[in-house]
Each structure stands twice: as C-alpha cells, then as structure tokens.
Amino acid sequence: MLLRLIPKVFYADINVGLDLFVRCLGFEILHQDESISVLGRDGAKVYLMQNAELAALDRPELAIETDDITAIYEEIKARAPEVLHPNMPAIKRRPWGAQEFAVLDSTTVCVVFRQW
C-alpha cells in the first residue's frame, strides 16, 4: 500500500538545493512555483521549499537506496566531485552490510547513497 516517503527540505536559498539535486545529482524539475520545487529522478523524489526560518532549524540527512551504487558514484564524481562528503567520499562497506557514499551541500544537507 505504501509507495514512497518523499522528504521536504527547507533552504534559506532554494538555489543551493536546486544546485545539489539538479546539477550534482541529476534530478529533473517536475514542478516549480513560488512555494515548492518538486524534483525527481528514477523513482526518487524530493520537495524543496524556500524558508530561511525552517531551514535554520534542521539540516537533514537523506538516504537513497540504489541497485547500482558504482554507476551513481562514478556519475556524481565526474559531474560534481566537490559535493562528495569529506567523511564518506568513496564507496565503503558499512558495519551493517550496506555499501555507501555520501554528498554534502554548502548548508550541510547530506544525501547518503546506499546499496544493500
């Protein structure tokens, strides 16, 4: 019955989020108006909202599961290596068994890519 959990991420400057998700991660803009940007790639979606007050309260860590972590990693490394997280800039097997790497934007929104 449940299909997806879609996060809403707040930015003081929504262009930072658009840069991360569109330029760096290859998401497409599915809808955009004065209140929301809906982005998607494959089966993943995220809603970006510009609201400095709410952005100051939380900088989330999001996880995206993939079935080809190597391809995603190589794509991001070629497109935007500057966003690779300094603590997880390469694919690594984690103690819980998943392979992971992460990206980090200038506001510290973190996106972890994970393959089980």
N, C-alpha and C positions, 0 to 999 in steps of 0.2 A: 504494500500500500504506500509506504513512504518512498519517494523517489529521490529527493535531493535535499540537502541542507545548504542554503545559499547565504553566505555571510554578507553583512552590510558593514563597510569600512568607511569611517569618517576621516576626512582630511581637512586641515586648515586651508590648504591649496589643493584642490582636486587634481590639478595638473601633475602633481607628484604621483598620485595614484594612477592616473592615465599613462604616465610615462612608464611606470613599473609594469602594469598589466598589459598595455598595448605594445609599446616599443620593445620592452625587455622580454616579456613572457609570451607575446604573440596572440593575445586575446583580441577579439573584434568588438567594436562598439555595436551592441544590438539595439540600444535605445539611449537617447540622451536628451534631457531637457534641463530646465533651470533647477530642478530639485534632485535629479538622480542620473547616474550613468550606469546602465546595465551592460556588463561585459561578459563574453562567453568564448570558450574555446573547447572544442570537442564536447564533452558532457559537463564541463565545469563552468560555473557562473559565479559572478561576484557583483554586488551592488556598491557603487562608490557614491558617497554623499559629501558635499562640502559643508562643513560645520566646525569652525575652529573650537568652539566650546566643548563639543563632544569629542573631537579629536584629541584634545588635551587630556581627557580622562582615561584613554586607553589606546595602546598601540598593539593590535592583535598579532598573534601568530596563527597562521592558517596552514592547513596541510592539504595537499592534493595527491591522491594516490594515482599511480600510473602503471601501465603494463610494459613500458619501455623507458626506464629511467636513464639509460645511457643515451638514447636519442634526444630526450628532453635536455639532459645536461649538456650535450655537445651543441645543441641549438642555442641554448642560453649563453654558454661560454663563448660561442662565436659572435652572437648578436650583442651581448651586453655583459662582458666579464666583470665589469665594475660593480655589479649588483650581487655577485656571489658572496655569501655570508662569510666574514672572516673566520668564524668558528667552524664552518662546515662548507668550505669552498669546493669540495670534491665528493664524489660518491663514496660513502662509507657504510659498512655493515654495522648496524647499531646492536647493542646488547640484547634487544628484544627481537632481533632477527631480520628486521627490515633494512633495506638499502635506502640511504637518504642523502640528500644535499639540500642546501637552503639558499635563498636570496634575501636581501635586506635592502629596503629603500632608505632614503635620507631621513625619514621620520621614524625609523625603526619598525615599520611593518615588516614582518617576517613571513615568508612563504616557504614551507618545507615540502619538498617533493619526495614521495615515498613509494617504494615498490616492495611488496611482501614476497 
